[in-house]
C-alpha cells in the first residue's frame, strides 16, 4: 500500500490543525480547581513530528524517487 498525495495532504492538514488546537489549549491560564488530564505540550510535539514526517514524504512524492534512508537503503 502506498500513501499518495491526497492522504498525505489530509494527514498534514490534520496534524497542523491538531498542533494549532493544542497550542491554543496549552496557552490558556491554569485553573487551580481542575486537573488537566492531557498535557497539550506533548500533543504539540506529536503533531509536529507527524507534520514533519508528512513534509518529508511530500518532498519524496514531488521529487519522483524515494529519499534514501540513513544508511542509504532505498
C-alpha positions in Angstrom: 0.0 0.0 0.0 1.3 3.4 -1.0 0.5 6.7 0.6 -0.4 9.0 -2.3 -0.7 12.8 -2.4 -4.3 13.4 -1.2 -4.0 11.3 2.0 -0.6 12.8 2.7 -2.0 16.3 2.4 -5.0 15.3 4.6 -2.7 13.9 7.3 -0.5 17.0 7.1 -3.6 19.3 7.5 -4.9 17.3 10.4 -1.6 17.4 12.2 -1.3 21.2 11.7 -4.9 21.7 12.9 -4.2 19.5 16.0 -1.0 21.4 16.6 -2.9 24.8 16.5 -5.6 23.4 18.8 -3.1 22.1 21.3 -1.1 25.3 21.2 -4.3 27.3 22.0 -5.2 25.0 24.8 -1.7 25.0 26.3 -1.6 28.8 26.5 -4.9 29.1 28.5 -4.3 30.1 32.1 -4.4 27.1 34.5 -7.5 26.6 36.6 -6.3 25.6 40.1 -9.6 23.7 40.8 -9.4 21.5 37.8 -6.8 18.8 36.9 -5.6 18.8 33.3 -6.0 15.2 32.0 -4.0 15.9 28.8 -0.6 17.6 28.7 -1.1 19.7 25.5 2.6 20.3 25.2 3.2 16.6 24.4 0.3 16.7 21.9 2.1 19.6 20.2 5.3 17.6 20.0 3.5 14.6 18.5 1.6 16.7 15.9 4.8 18.5 14.9 6.6 15.2 14.4 3.8 13.9 12.2 3.7 17.1 10.2 7.5 17.0 9.7 7.3 13.4 8.5 4.5 14.3 6.1 6.5 17.2 4.7 9.4 14.8 4.1 7.1 12.4 2.4 5.7 15.2 0.2 9.3 16.0 -0.9 9.7 12.4 -1.8 6.5 12.3 -3.8 7.2 15.5 -5.6 10.8 14.5 -6.5 9.6 11.3 -8.1 12.0 9.0 -6.3 12.2 7.8 -2.7 14.6 9.6 -0.4 17.4 7.3 0.8 17.4 6.4 4.5 20.1 7.0 7.0 22.1 4.0 5.8 21.5 4.5 2.1 18.9 1.8 1.7 16.1 2.6 -0.8 
